[in-house]
């Protein structure tokens, strides 16, 4: 990791409460800007609520994905995802990302209760965000966030889905499904193998393995459902125009949101519909992102 970046972030982490407040303020301003923009450009009022629900999730997923790409290109990861002692710890950047993820999970619920309550679902919002909030606490207390940071690569499908929710012209069913298969199924399977075959003794492995196993089962189940749906759509001559079935945030199942795994899910949301902005069901996120699925 760049020494300069670590030095700057180290200063911010000297007062972690203040850092959380900065993140909260920044995300709140971003949300208000997004909500105001939707109003000014003439989006129908009934659709504004649905779009508001995706402002923070989309930004969070995109930011976590890009930061993960940067971190994976630096040490100690250097695009080597095999679990080893160096990846059982944390860096200043990975710790900041976990704090960011924790704040956005709480803020999404708070803002949702005020601005898009109809889009909040007991399972995909309240339970999902609470689980991630507690998971982030666990990672911060045990100083092990690097594997979670790697899993933030899996936030790309959530980002693509969110873009489609915000603007139907940006929707890409195949982009969403393809990235989901590559990152949340193939890559996640690869990482799971090394987590479960890690030979060293570490008391944190139990939590990590449980989360990786749970999210792997959910990812593969939801992806299988998406494939079956795409086959049906093409046989029906719709060319996949219906929204994707993967609920984006790992609740990539119809209406399910990701569960407490160490993997992000900026919140993760994988909605059972695809990246379009339509649909009447409460939002479900691929949030993130299921992230370390340790997230």
BELPE-V183994 format. One line per field, one symbol per residue. ss: DSSP state (H for helix, E for strand, L for the rest). phi: phi as a letter, one per 20 degrees, with the letter a starting at -180 (. if undefined). burial: b if it has 9 or more other C-alpha atoms within 8 Angstrom, else e. Layout:
ss->???
phi->???
burial->???
//
This chain:
ss->LLHHHHHHHHHHHHHHHHHHHHHHHHHHHHHHHHHHHHHHLLLLHHHHHHHHHHHHHHHHHHHHHHHHHHHHLLLLLLLLLLLLHHHHLLLHHHHHHHHHHHHHHHHHHHHHHHHLHHHLLHHHHHHHHHHHHHHHHHHHHLLLLHHHHHHHHHHHHHHHHHHHHHLHHHLLHHHHHHHHHHHHHHHHHHHHHHHHLLLLLLLLHHHHHHHHHHHHHHHHHHHHHHHHHHHHHHHLLLLLLLLLLLLEELLLLLLLLLLLLLELLLLEEELLLLLLLLLLLLLLEELLLLELLLL
phi->.gffffffffffffcfffffffffffffffffffffffffenfggfeffffgfdffffffffffffffffffedfeelldeffbgfeedbcffffffffffffffffffffffedbgfeedgeedffgffffffffgffffdlccfffffffgfeggfffffgfffbffefbffffffffffeedffffgfggffedfefebfefgfffffffffffffffffffffffffffffemelmffffeffhfhffdgmddfefdfdfqhnjcdefcqeeeeodfgfcdeh.n.cgif.
burial->eeeebbeebbebbeeeeebbeebbeebeebbeebbeebbeeebeeebbbbbbbbbbbbbbbbebbbebbebbbbeebbeeeebeeebbbbbbbbbbbbbbbbbbbbbbbebbbeebeebbbebbbbbbbbbbbebbbebbeebbbbbbbbbbbbbbbbbbbbbbbbbbeebbbebbbebbbbbbbbbbbebbebbeeeeeeeeebeebbbbbbbbbebbbbbbebbeebbeebbeeebebeebbbbbbbbbbbbbbbbbbbbbbbbbbbbbbbbbbbeeeebbbbbbbbbbbbbb
//
